Amino acid sequence: MSPSSRETILEVLSSVAHIENALADAITVQTRILSKGNFKAEQLETFTDNLIKLVALSIRKELAIDIILQDIIQAAELANNPQPK
């Protein structure tokens, strides 16, 4: 694997880690707000809806990351084992 391929893979993995951390932080904040607050029904519904949206976003993100990681693995395999023309 060439140094540029390795760097690209590491950059993608770093980006994935940042996305993971950002969503985890957002879910944690929403959960803390819900657990500490004394909210009216409307406010509670809004916070709950936000949390549901964050969890749904997290699931979609996992699917996208799976595709990206599969592509990275395939690219790395091709870089290590180029096919003759």
PyMOL Python script that loads the backbone (N, CA, C, O; Angstrom):
from pymol import cmd

cmd.read_pdbstr("""\
ATOM      1  N   MET A   1       0.854  -1.172   0.000  1.00  0.00           N
ATOM      2  CA  MET A   1       0.000   0.000   0.000  1.00  0.00           C
ATOM      3  C   MET A   1       0.898   1.232   0.000  1.00  0.00           C
ATOM      4  O   MET A   1       1.838   1.334   0.788  1.00  0.00           O
ATOM      5  N   SER A   2       0.596   2.144  -0.882  1.00  0.00           N
ATOM      6  CA  SER A   2       1.422   3.342  -0.992  1.00  0.00           C
ATOM      7  C   SER A   2       1.168   4.266   0.199  1.00  0.00           C
ATOM      8  O   SER A   2       0.114   4.192   0.831  1.00  0.00           O
ATOM      9  N   PRO A   3       2.134   5.137   0.505  1.00  0.00           N
ATOM     10  CA  PRO A   3       1.940   6.079   1.616  1.00  0.00           C
ATOM     11  C   PRO A   3       0.703   6.962   1.429  1.00  0.00           C
ATOM     12  O   PRO A   3       0.008   7.265   2.399  1.00  0.00           O
ATOM     13  N   SER A   4       0.426   7.375   0.187  1.00  0.00           N
ATOM     14  CA  SER A   4      -0.741   8.232  -0.024  1.00  0.00           C
ATOM     15  C   SER A   4      -2.041   7.463   0.220  1.00  0.00           C
ATOM     16  O   SER A   4      -3.009   8.029   0.727  1.00  0.00           O
ATOM     17  N   SER A   5      -2.066   6.176  -0.138  1.00  0.00           N
ATOM     18  CA  SER A   5      -3.254   5.351   0.132  1.00  0.00           C
ATOM     19  C   SER A   5      -3.454   5.192   1.632  1.00  0.00           C
ATOM     20  O   SER A   5      -4.571   5.295   2.138  1.00  0.00           O
ATOM     21  N   ARG A   6      -2.379   4.945   2.317  1.00  0.00           N
ATOM     22  CA  ARG A   6      -2.441   4.781   3.777  1.00  0.00           C
ATOM     23  C   ARG A   6      -2.930   6.072   4.433  1.00  0.00           C
ATOM     24  O   ARG A   6      -3.763   6.033   5.339  1.00  0.00           O
ATOM     25  N   GLU A   7      -2.414   7.213   3.976  1.00  0.00           N
ATOM     26  CA  GLU A   7      -2.834   8.506   4.520  1.00  0.00           C
ATOM     27  C   GLU A   7      -4.318   8.765   4.259  1.00  0.00           C
ATOM     28  O   GLU A   7      -5.030   9.272   5.126  1.00  0.00           O
ATOM     29  N   THR A   8      -4.772   8.415   3.064  1.00  0.00           N
ATOM     30  CA  THR A   8      -6.179   8.602   2.725  1.00  0.00           C
ATOM     31  C   THR A   8      -7.054   7.748   3.627  1.00  0.00           C
ATOM     32  O   THR A   8      -8.066   8.224   4.142  1.00  0.00           O
ATOM     33  N   ILE A   9      -6.679   6.507   3.820  1.00  0.00           N
ATOM     34  CA  ILE A   9      -7.443   5.611   4.684  1.00  0.00           C
ATOM     35  C   ILE A   9      -7.477   6.147   6.111  1.00  0.00           C
ATOM     36  O   ILE A   9      -8.526   6.137   6.756  1.00  0.00           O
ATOM     37  N   LEU A  10      -6.339   6.612   6.601  1.00  0.00           N
ATOM     38  CA  LEU A  10      -6.301   7.159   7.957  1.00  0.00           C
ATOM     39  C   LEU A  10      -7.149   8.418   8.092  1.00  0.00           C
ATOM     40  O   LEU A  10      -7.775   8.635   9.130  1.00  0.00           O
ATOM     41  N   GLU A  11      -7.174   9.248   7.056  1.00  0.00           N
ATOM     42  CA  GLU A  11      -8.016  10.447   7.080  1.00  0.00           C
ATOM     43  C   GLU A  11      -9.495  10.080   7.117  1.00  0.00           C
ATOM     44  O   GLU A  11     -10.274  10.690   7.849  1.00  0.00           O
ATOM     45  N   VAL A  12      -9.875   9.090   6.330  1.00  0.00           N
ATOM     46  CA  VAL A  12     -11.278   8.660   6.326  1.00  0.00           C
ATOM     47  C   VAL A  12     -11.649   8.079   7.689  1.00  0.00           C
ATOM     48  O   VAL A  12     -12.714   8.384   8.226  1.00  0.00           O
ATOM     49  N   LEU A  13     -10.787   7.256   8.240  1.00  0.00           N
ATOM     50  CA  LEU A  13     -11.061   6.669   9.553  1.00  0.00           C
ATOM     51  C   LEU A  13     -11.130   7.749  10.633  1.00  0.00           C
ATOM     52  O   LEU A  13     -11.953   7.658  11.544  1.00  0.00           O
ATOM     53  N   SER A  14     -10.287   8.753  10.542  1.00  0.00           N
ATOM     54  CA  SER A  14     -10.335   9.863  11.490  1.00  0.00           C
ATOM     55  C   SER A  14     -11.649  10.620  11.374  1.00  0.00           C
ATOM     56  O   SER A  14     -12.244  10.998  12.383  1.00  0.00           O
ATOM     57  N   SER A  15     -12.098  10.840  10.147  1.00  0.00           N
ATOM     58  CA  SER A  15     -13.383  11.519   9.938  1.00  0.00           C
ATOM     59  C   SER A  15     -14.534  10.701  10.516  1.00  0.00           C
ATOM     60  O   SER A  15     -15.451  11.250  11.127  1.00  0.00           O
ATOM     61  N   VAL A  16     -14.478   9.401  10.318  1.00  0.00           N
ATOM     62  CA  VAL A  16     -15.508   8.512  10.870  1.00  0.00           C
ATOM     63  C   VAL A  16     -15.525   8.627  12.394  1.00  0.00           C
ATOM     64  O   VAL A  16     -16.593   8.700  13.001  1.00  0.00           O
ATOM     65  N   ALA A  17     -14.360   8.644  13.001  1.00  0.00           N
ATOM     66  CA  ALA A  17     -14.272   8.758  14.458  1.00  0.00           C
ATOM     67  C   ALA A  17     -14.858  10.083  14.939  1.00  0.00           C
ATOM     68  O   ALA A  17     -15.537  10.117  15.965  1.00  0.00           O
ATOM     69  N   HIS A  18     -14.606  11.169  14.218  1.00  0.00           N
ATOM     70  CA  HIS A  18     -15.165  12.469  14.598  1.00  0.00           C
ATOM     71  C   HIS A  18     -16.689  12.458  14.516  1.00  0.00           C
ATOM     72  O   HIS A  18     -17.367  13.001  15.388  1.00  0.00           O
ATOM     73  N   ILE A  19     -17.217  11.844  13.476  1.00  0.00           N
ATOM     74  CA  ILE A  19     -18.675  11.745  13.330  1.00  0.00           C
ATOM     75  C   ILE A  19     -19.265  10.927  14.473  1.00  0.00           C
ATOM     76  O   ILE A  19     -20.275  11.307  15.065  1.00  0.00           O
ATOM     77  N   GLU A  20     -18.630   9.807  14.776  1.00  0.00           N
ATOM     78  CA  GLU A  20     -19.088   8.952  15.881  1.00  0.00           C
ATOM     79  C   GLU A  20     -19.126   9.740  17.189  1.00  0.00           C
ATOM     80  O   GLU A  20     -20.113   9.696  17.924  1.00  0.00           O
ATOM     81  N   ASN A  21     -18.041  10.457  17.468  1.00  0.00           N
ATOM     82  CA  ASN A  21     -17.955  11.215  18.715  1.00  0.00           C
ATOM     83  C   ASN A  21     -18.977  12.341  18.772  1.00  0.00           C
ATOM     84  O   ASN A  21     -19.579  12.577  19.819  1.00  0.00           O
ATOM     85  N   ALA A  22     -19.179  13.032  17.668  1.00  0.00           N
ATOM     86  CA  ALA A  22     -20.128  14.142  17.638  1.00  0.00           C
ATOM     87  C   ALA A  22     -21.551  13.651  17.916  1.00  0.00           C
ATOM     88  O   ALA A  22     -22.279  14.260  18.701  1.00  0.00           O
ATOM     89  N   LEU A  23     -21.939  12.566  17.281  1.00  0.00           N
ATOM     90  CA  LEU A  23     -23.286  12.033  17.520  1.00  0.00           C
ATOM     91  C   LEU A  23     -23.438  11.504  18.942  1.00  0.00           C
ATOM     92  O   LEU A  23     -24.477  11.698  19.574  1.00  0.00           O
ATOM     93  N   ALA A  24     -22.410  10.841  19.437  1.00  0.00           N
ATOM     94  CA  ALA A  24     -22.465  10.344  20.816  1.00  0.00           C
ATOM     95  C   ALA A  24     -22.598  11.504  21.791  1.00  0.00           C
ATOM     96  O   ALA A  24     -23.375  11.428  22.743  1.00  0.00           O
ATOM     97  N   ASP A  25     -21.850  12.575  21.564  1.00  0.00           N
ATOM     98  CA  ASP A  25     -21.948  13.751  22.432  1.00  0.00           C
ATOM     99  C   ASP A  25     -23.335  14.371  22.375  1.00  0.00           C
ATOM    100  O   ASP A  25     -23.887  14.752  23.408  1.00  0.00           O
ATOM    101  N   ALA A  26     -23.903  14.476  21.184  1.00  0.00           N
ATOM    102  CA  ALA A  26     -25.238  15.064  21.031  1.00  0.00           C
ATOM    103  C   ALA A  26     -26.291  14.224  21.747  1.00  0.00           C
ATOM    104  O   ALA A  26     -27.176  14.766  22.410  1.00  0.00           O
ATOM    105  N   ILE A  27     -26.197  12.912  21.615  1.00  0.00           N
ATOM    106  CA  ILE A  27     -27.152  12.023  22.292  1.00  0.00           C
ATOM    107  C   ILE A  27     -26.976  12.126  23.806  1.00  0.00           C
ATOM    108  O   ILE A  27     -27.964  12.144  24.541  1.00  0.00           O
ATOM    109  N   THR A  28     -25.751  12.192  24.271  1.00  0.00           N
ATOM    110  CA  THR A  28     -25.484  12.319  25.704  1.00  0.00           C
ATOM    111  C   THR A  28     -26.076  13.605  26.261  1.00  0.00           C
ATOM    112  O   THR A  28     -26.696  13.599  27.325  1.00  0.00           O
ATOM    113  N   VAL A  29     -25.885  14.704  25.542  1.00  0.00           N
ATOM    114  CA  VAL A  29     -26.423  15.989  25.995  1.00  0.00           C
ATOM    115  C   VAL A  29     -27.953  15.935  26.073  1.00  0.00           C
ATOM    116  O   VAL A  29     -28.540  16.358  27.068  1.00  0.00           O
ATOM    117  N   GLN A  30     -28.591  15.417  25.028  1.00  0.00           N
ATOM    118  CA  GLN A  30     -30.053  15.318  25.030  1.00  0.00           C
ATOM    119  C   GLN A  30     -30.542  14.443  26.185  1.00  0.00           C
ATOM    120  O   GLN A  30     -31.540  14.764  26.830  1.00  0.00           O
ATOM    121  N   THR A  31     -29.852  13.361  26.439  1.00  0.00           N
ATOM    122  CA  THR A  31     -30.242  12.457  27.522  1.00  0.00           C
ATOM    123  C   THR A  31     -30.105  13.142  28.871  1.00  0.00           C
ATOM    124  O   THR A  31     -30.982  13.014  29.725  1.00  0.00           O
ATOM    125  N   ARG A  32     -29.006  13.874  29.070  1.00  0.00           N
ATOM    126  CA  ARG A  32     -28.817  14.594  30.336  1.00  0.00           C
ATOM    127  C   ARG A  32     -29.893  15.655  30.530  1.00  0.00           C
ATOM    128  O   ARG A  32     -30.422  15.815  31.630  1.00  0.00           O
ATOM    129  N   ILE A  33     -30.211  16.372  29.470  1.00  0.00           N
ATOM    130  CA  ILE A  33     -31.257  17.390  29.554  1.00  0.00           C
ATOM    131  C   ILE A  33     -32.580  16.747  29.968  1.00  0.00           C
ATOM    132  O   ILE A  33     -33.288  17.261  30.835  1.00  0.00           O
ATOM    133  N   LEU A  34     -32.903  15.622  29.342  1.00  0.00           N
ATOM    134  CA  LEU A  34     -34.162  14.939  29.671  1.00  0.00           C
ATOM    135  C   LEU A  34     -34.179  14.429  31.112  1.00  0.00           C
ATOM    136  O   LEU A  34     -35.209  14.497  31.783  1.00  0.00           O
ATOM    137  N   SER A  35     -33.047  13.922  31.582  1.00  0.00           N
ATOM    138  CA  SER A  35     -33.026  13.328  32.924  1.00  0.00           C
ATOM    139  C   SER A  35     -33.015  14.373  34.032  1.00  0.00           C
ATOM    140  O   SER A  35     -33.466  14.089  35.142  1.00  0.00           O
ATOM    141  N   LYS A  36     -32.514  15.574  33.759  1.00  0.00           N
ATOM    142  CA  LYS A  36     -32.398  16.597  34.797  1.00  0.00           C
ATOM    143  C   LYS A  36     -33.534  17.604  34.799  1.00  0.00           C
ATOM    144  O   LYS A  36     -33.744  18.312  35.783  1.00  0.00           O
ATOM    145  N   GLY A  37     -34.260  17.664  33.703  1.00  0.00           N
ATOM    146  CA  GLY A  37     -35.237  18.730  33.567  1.00  0.00           C
ATOM    147  C   GLY A  37     -36.596  18.424  34.161  1.00  0.00           C
ATOM    148  O   GLY A  37     -36.983  17.271  34.353  1.00  0.00           O
ATOM    149  N   ASN A  38     -37.290  19.491  34.439  1.00  0.00           N
ATOM    150  CA  ASN A  38     -38.683  19.418  34.863  1.00  0.00           C
ATOM    151  C   ASN A  38     -39.465  20.172  33.795  1.00  0.00           C
ATOM    152  O   ASN A  38     -39.677  21.381  33.899  1.00  0.00           O
ATOM    153  N   PHE A  39     -39.885  19.449  32.780  1.00  0.00           N
ATOM    154  CA  PHE A  39     -40.422  20.088  31.584  1.00  0.00           C
ATOM    155  C   PHE A  39     -41.933  19.978  31.498  1.00  0.00           C
ATOM    156  O   PHE A  39     -42.558  19.083  32.066  1.00  0.00           O
ATOM    157  N   LYS A  40     -42.488  20.927  30.766  1.00  0.00           N
ATOM    158  CA  LYS A  40     -43.896  20.833  30.384  1.00  0.00           C
ATOM    159  C   LYS A  40     -43.998  19.759  29.306  1.00  0.00           C
ATOM    160  O   LYS A  40     -42.997  19.377  28.700  1.00  0.00           O
ATOM    161  N   ALA A  41     -45.201  19.285  29.078  1.00  0.00           N
ATOM    162  CA  ALA A  41     -45.416  18.198  28.113  1.00  0.00           C
ATOM    163  C   ALA A  41     -44.874  18.551  26.730  1.00  0.00           C
ATOM    164  O   ALA A  41     -44.256  17.711  26.077  1.00  0.00           O
ATOM    165  N   GLU A  42     -45.098  19.783  26.279  1.00  0.00           N
ATOM    166  CA  GLU A  42     -44.619  20.192  24.950  1.00  0.00           C
ATOM    167  C   GLU A  42     -43.098  20.161  24.870  1.00  0.00           C
ATOM    168  O   GLU A  42     -42.523  19.701  23.883  1.00  0.00           O
ATOM    169  N   GLN A  43     -42.458  20.657  25.922  1.00  0.00           N
ATOM    170  CA  GLN A  43     -40.996  20.677  25.939  1.00  0.00           C
ATOM    171  C   GLN A  43     -40.449  19.251  25.968  1.00  0.00           C
ATOM    172  O   GLN A  43     -39.490  18.932  25.265  1.00  0.00           O
ATOM    173  N   LEU A  44     -41.055  18.409  26.774  1.00  0.00           N
ATOM    174  CA  LEU A  44     -40.624  17.015  26.864  1.00  0.00           C
ATOM    175  C   LEU A  44     -40.771  16.315  25.522  1.00  0.00           C
ATOM    176  O   LEU A  44     -39.910  15.532  25.121  1.00  0.00           O
ATOM    177  N   GLU A  45     -41.865  16.601  24.833  1.00  0.00           N
ATOM    178  CA  GLU A  45     -42.081  16.008  23.514  1.00  0.00           C
ATOM    179  C   GLU A  45     -41.013  16.473  22.526  1.00  0.00           C
ATOM    180  O   GLU A  45     -40.522  15.678  21.724  1.00  0.00           O
ATOM    181  N   THR A  46     -40.655  17.744  22.579  1.00  0.00           N
ATOM    182  CA  THR A  46     -39.619  18.276  21.691  1.00  0.00           C
ATOM    183  C   THR A  46     -38.274  17.617  21.956  1.00  0.00           C
ATOM    184  O   THR A  46     -37.596  17.193  21.020  1.00  0.00           O
ATOM    185  N   PHE A  47     -37.880  17.525  23.233  1.00  0.00           N
ATOM    186  CA  PHE A  47     -36.605  16.887  23.560  1.00  0.00           C
ATOM    187  C   PHE A  47     -36.606  15.412  23.172  1.00  0.00           C
ATOM    188  O   PHE A  47     -35.607  14.903  22.664  1.00  0.00           O
ATOM    189  N   THR A  48     -37.714  14.729  23.406  1.00  0.00           N
ATOM    190  CA  THR A  48     -37.822  13.316  23.042  1.00  0.00           C
ATOM    191  C   THR A  48     -37.729  13.150  21.527  1.00  0.00           C
ATOM    192  O   THR A  48     -37.043  12.251  21.039  1.00  0.00           O
ATOM    193  N   ASP A  49     -38.412  14.009  20.789  1.00  0.00           N
ATOM    194  CA  ASP A  49     -38.339  13.957  19.324  1.00  0.00           C
ATOM    195  C   ASP A  49     -36.907  14.188  18.839  1.00  0.00           C
ATOM    196  O   ASP A  49     -36.441  13.510  17.922  1.00  0.00           O
ATOM    197  N   ASN A  50     -36.216  15.139  19.452  1.00  0.00           N
ATOM    198  CA  ASN A  50     -34.815  15.402  19.079  1.00  0.00           C
ATOM    199  C   ASN A  50     -33.946  14.179  19.326  1.00  0.00           C
ATOM    200  O   ASN A  50     -33.094  13.839  18.505  1.00  0.00           O
ATOM    201  N   LEU A  51     -34.159  13.529  20.444  1.00  0.00           N
ATOM    202  CA  LEU A  51     -33.383  12.337  20.769  1.00  0.00           C
ATOM    203  C   LEU A  51     -33.675  11.212  19.779  1.00  0.00           C
ATOM    204  O   LEU A  51     -32.760  10.517  19.339  1.00  0.00           O
ATOM    205  N   ILE A  52     -34.931  11.035  19.433  1.00  0.00           N
ATOM    206  CA  ILE A  52     -35.306  10.013  18.447  1.00  0.00           C
ATOM    207  C   ILE A  52     -34.641  10.304  17.101  1.00  0.00           C
ATOM    208  O   ILE A  52     -34.139   9.392  16.444  1.00  0.00           O
ATOM    209  N   LYS A  53     -34.639  11.575  16.691  1.00  0.00           N
ATOM    210  CA  LYS A  53     -34.001  11.953  15.428  1.00  0.00           C
ATOM    211  C   LYS A  53     -32.494  11.684  15.471  1.00  0.00           C
ATOM    212  O   LYS A  53     -31.915  11.227  14.486  1.00  0.00           O
ATOM    213  N   LEU A  54     -31.866  11.965  16.605  1.00  0.00           N
ATOM    214  CA  LEU A  54     -30.430  11.698  16.731  1.00  0.00           C
ATOM    215  C   LEU A  54     -30.125  10.203  16.644  1.00  0.00           C
ATOM    216  O   LEU A  54     -29.148   9.801  16.012  1.00  0.00           O
ATOM    217  N   VAL A  55     -30.950   9.391  17.272  1.00  0.00           N
ATOM    218  CA  VAL A  55     -30.749   7.936  17.212  1.00  0.00           C
ATOM    219  C   VAL A  55     -30.956   7.438  15.782  1.00  0.00           C
ATOM    220  O   VAL A  55     -30.190   6.605  15.298  1.00  0.00           O
ATOM    221  N   ALA A  56     -31.992   7.947  15.104  1.00  0.00           N
ATOM    222  CA  ALA A  56     -32.232   7.550  13.708  1.00  0.00           C
ATOM    223  C   ALA A  56     -31.062   7.980  12.825  1.00  0.00           C
ATOM    224  O   ALA A  56     -30.631   7.227  11.952  1.00  0.00           O
ATOM    225  N   LEU A  57     -30.555   9.181  13.051  1.00  0.00           N
ATOM    226  CA  LEU A  57     -29.392   9.655  12.301  1.00  0.00           C
ATOM    227  C   LEU A  57     -28.188   8.760  12.560  1.00  0.00           C
ATOM    228  O   LEU A  57     -27.415   8.465  11.648  1.00  0.00           O
ATOM    229  N   SER A  58     -28.036   8.338  13.787  1.00  0.00           N
ATOM    230  CA  SER A  58     -26.931   7.456  14.142  1.00  0.00           C
ATOM    231  C   SER A  58     -27.024   6.127  13.400  1.00  0.00           C
ATOM    232  O   SER A  58     -26.007   5.596  12.955  1.00  0.00           O
ATOM    233  N   ILE A  59     -28.221   5.592  13.264  1.00  0.00           N
ATOM    234  CA  ILE A  59     -28.413   4.330  12.541  1.00  0.00           C
ATOM    235  C   ILE A  59     -28.071   4.508  11.062  1.00  0.00           C
ATOM    236  O   ILE A  59     -27.378   3.674  10.478  1.00  0.00           O
ATOM    237  N   ARG A  60     -28.558   5.598  10.456  1.00  0.00           N
ATOM    238  CA  ARG A  60     -28.245   5.854   9.039  1.00  0.00           C
ATOM    239  C   ARG A  60     -26.746   6.057   8.857  1.00  0.00           C
ATOM    240  O   ARG A  60     -26.168   5.607   7.867  1.00  0.00           O
ATOM    241  N   LYS A  61     -26.125   6.729   9.808  1.00  0.00           N
ATOM    242  CA  LYS A  61     -24.679   6.949   9.749  1.00  0.00           C
ATOM    243  C   LYS A  61     -23.935   5.628   9.775  1.00  0.00           C
ATOM    244  O   LYS A  61     -22.958   5.452   9.047  1.00  0.00           O
ATOM    245  N   GLU A  62     -24.387   4.697  10.605  1.00  0.00           N
ATOM    246  CA  GLU A  62     -23.739   3.387  10.678  1.00  0.00           C
ATOM    247  C   GLU A  62     -23.790   2.665   9.334  1.00  0.00           C
ATOM    248  O   GLU A  62     -22.816   2.038   8.917  1.00  0.00           O
ATOM    249  N   LEU A  63     -24.929   2.761   8.666  1.00  0.00           N
ATOM    250  CA  LEU A  63     -25.054   2.125   7.350  1.00  0.00           C
ATOM    251  C   LEU A  63     -24.102   2.775   6.344  1.00  0.00           C
ATOM    252  O   LEU A  63     -23.440   2.080   5.573  1.00  0.00           O
ATOM    253  N   ALA A  64     -24.035   4.102   6.353  1.00  0.00           N
ATOM    254  CA  ALA A  64     -23.144   4.811   5.426  1.00  0.00           C
ATOM    255  C   ALA A  64     -21.686   4.484   5.729  1.00  0.00           C
ATOM    256  O   ALA A  64     -20.894   4.270   4.811  1.00  0.00           O
ATOM    257  N   ILE A  65     -21.332   4.444   6.994  1.00  0.00           N
ATOM    258  CA  ILE A  65     -19.949   4.138   7.376  1.00  0.00           C
ATOM    259  C   ILE A  65     -19.590   2.720   6.963  1.00  0.00           C
ATOM    260  O   ILE A  65     -18.463   2.468   6.536  1.00  0.00           O
ATOM    261  N   ASP A  66     -20.524   1.798   7.084  1.00  0.00           N
ATOM    262  CA  ASP A  66     -20.261   0.421   6.658  1.00  0.00           C
ATOM    263  C   ASP A  66     -19.906   0.377   5.174  1.00  0.00           C
ATOM    264  O   ASP A  66     -18.971  -0.317   4.778  1.00  0.00           O
ATOM    265  N   ILE A  67     -20.648   1.115   4.359  1.00  0.00           N
ATOM    266  CA  ILE A  67     -20.366   1.161   2.922  1.00  0.00           C
ATOM    267  C   ILE A  67     -18.995   1.784   2.670  1.00  0.00           C
ATOM    268  O   ILE A  67     -18.212   1.272   1.871  1.00  0.00           O
ATOM    269  N   ILE A  68     -18.714   2.878   3.349  1.00  0.00           N
ATOM    270  CA  ILE A  68     -17.424   3.566   3.178  1.00  0.00           C
ATOM    271  C   ILE A  68     -16.275   2.641   3.568  1.00  0.00           C
ATOM    272  O   ILE A  68     -15.283   2.547   2.844  1.00  0.00           O
ATOM    273  N   LEU A  69     -16.399   1.962   4.703  1.00  0.00           N
ATOM    274  CA  LEU A  69     -15.324   1.078   5.160  1.00  0.00           C
ATOM    275  C   LEU A  69     -15.137  -0.109   4.211  1.00  0.00           C
ATOM    276  O   LEU A  69     -14.007  -0.541   3.981  1.00  0.00           O
ATOM    277  N   GLN A  70     -16.224  -0.633   3.663  1.00  0.00           N
ATOM    278  CA  GLN A  70     -16.101  -1.718   2.683  1.00  0.00           C
ATOM    279  C   GLN A  70     -15.341  -1.231   1.452  1.00  0.00           C
ATOM    280  O   GLN A  70     -14.496  -1.947   0.914  1.00  0.00           O
ATOM    281  N   ASP A  71     -15.644  -0.011   1.009  1.00  0.00           N
ATOM    282  CA  ASP A  71     -14.931   0.561  -0.135  1.00  0.00           C
ATOM    283  C   ASP A  71     -13.445   0.765   0.169  1.00  0.00           C
ATOM    284  O   ASP A  71     -12.590   0.532  -0.686  1.00  0.00           O
ATOM    285  N   ILE A  72     -13.152   1.199   1.384  1.00  0.00           N
ATOM    286  CA  ILE A  72     -11.745   1.391   1.775  1.00  0.00           C
ATOM    287  C   ILE A  72     -11.006   0.065   1.776  1.00  0.00           C
ATOM    288  O   ILE A  72      -9.877  -0.022   1.291  1.00  0.00           O
ATOM    289  N   ILE A  73     -11.631  -0.957   2.315  1.00  0.00           N
ATOM    290  CA  ILE A  73     -11.001  -2.286   2.347  1.00  0.00           C
ATOM    291  C   ILE A  73     -10.746  -2.776   0.923  1.00  0.00           C
ATOM    292  O   ILE A  73      -9.675  -3.301   0.618  1.00  0.00           O
ATOM    293  N   GLN A  74     -11.741  -2.596   0.057  1.00  0.00           N
ATOM    294  CA  GLN A  74     -11.586  -3.024  -1.335  1.00  0.00           C
ATOM    295  C   GLN A  74     -10.464  -2.237  -2.024  1.00  0.00           C
ATOM    296  O   GLN A  74      -9.661  -2.818  -2.754  1.00  0.00           O
ATOM    297  N   ALA A  75     -10.406  -0.937  -1.798  1.00  0.00           N
ATOM    298  CA  ALA A  75      -9.356  -0.111  -2.403  1.00  0.00           C
ATOM    299  C   ALA A  75      -7.990  -0.522  -1.883  1.00  0.00           C
ATOM    300  O   ALA A  75      -7.030  -0.579  -2.652  1.00  0.00           O
ATOM    301  N   ALA A  76      -7.886  -0.807  -0.599  1.00  0.00           N
ATOM    302  CA  ALA A  76      -6.608  -1.225  -0.031  1.00  0.00           C
ATOM    303  C   ALA A  76      -6.168  -2.562  -0.590  1.00  0.00           C
ATOM    304  O   ALA A  76      -4.985  -2.765  -0.863  1.00  0.00           O
ATOM    305  N   GLU A  77      -7.118  -3.482  -0.765  1.00  0.00           N
ATOM    306  CA  GLU A  77      -6.787  -4.782  -1.355  1.00  0.00           C
ATOM    307  C   GLU A  77      -6.301  -4.624  -2.786  1.00  0.00           C
ATOM    308  O   GLU A  77      -5.345  -5.277  -3.203  1.00  0.00           O
ATOM    309  N   LEU A  78      -6.972  -3.745  -3.543  1.00  0.00           N
ATOM    310  CA  LEU A  78      -6.540  -3.502  -4.930  1.00  0.00           C
ATOM    311  C   LEU A  78      -5.172  -2.839  -4.976  1.00  0.00           C
ATOM    312  O   LEU A  78      -4.361  -3.143  -5.851  1.00  0.00           O
ATOM    313  N   ALA A  79      -4.914  -1.943  -4.047  1.00  0.00           N
ATOM    314  CA  ALA A  79      -3.602  -1.272  -4.003  1.00  0.00           C
ATOM    315  C   ALA A  79      -2.503  -2.269  -3.669  1.00  0.00           C
ATOM    316  O   ALA A  79      -1.387  -2.155  -4.176  1.00  0.00           O
ATOM    317  N   ASN A  80      -2.809  -3.245  -2.821  1.00  0.00           N
ATOM    318  CA  ASN A  80      -1.820  -4.242  -2.430  1.00  0.00           C
ATOM    319  C   ASN A  80      -1.664  -5.356  -3.467  1.00  0.00           C
ATOM    320  O   ASN A  80      -0.606  -5.976  -3.567  1.00  0.00           O
ATOM    321  N   ASN A  81      -2.716  -5.601  -4.230  1.00  0.00           N
ATOM    322  CA  ASN A  81      -2.708  -6.679  -5.201  1.00  0.00           C
ATOM    323  C   ASN A  81      -3.246  -6.170  -6.548  1.00  0.00           C
ATOM    324  O   ASN A  81      -4.343  -6.551  -6.955  1.00  0.00           O
ATOM    325  N   PRO A  82      -2.498  -5.329  -7.225  1.00  0.00           N
ATOM    326  CA  PRO A  82      -3.004  -4.793  -8.500  1.00  0.00           C
ATOM    327  C   PRO A  82      -3.247  -5.910  -9.504  1.00  0.00           C
ATOM    328  O   PRO A  82      -2.482  -6.870  -9.595  1.00  0.00           O
ATOM    329  N   GLN A  83      -4.335  -5.759 -10.255  1.00  0.00           N
ATOM    330  CA  GLN A  83      -4.692  -6.737 -11.269  1.00  0.00           C
ATOM    331  C   GLN A  83      -3.897  -6.453 -12.542  1.00  0.00           C
ATOM    332  O   GLN A  83      -3.771  -5.298 -12.947  1.00  0.00           O
ATOM    333  N   PRO A  84      -3.356  -7.509 -13.182  1.00  0.00           N
ATOM    334  CA  PRO A  84      -2.648  -7.299 -14.444  1.00  0.00           C
ATOM    335  C   PRO A  84      -3.623  -6.846 -15.524  1.00  0.00           C
ATOM    336  O   PRO A  84      -4.787  -7.245 -15.528  1.00  0.00           O
ATOM    337  N   LYS A  85      -3.140  -6.012 -16.435  1.00  0.00           N
ATOM    338  CA  LYS A  85      -3.997  -5.511 -17.514  1.00  0.00           C
ATOM    339  C   LYS A  85      -3.913  -6.373 -18.730  1.00  0.00           C
ATOM    340  O   LYS A  85      -4.571  -6.094 -19.732  1.00  0.00           O
TER     341      LYS A  85
END
""", "prot")
cmd.dss("prot")
cmd.show_as("cartoon", "prot")
cmd.util.cbc("prot")
cmd.orient("prot")
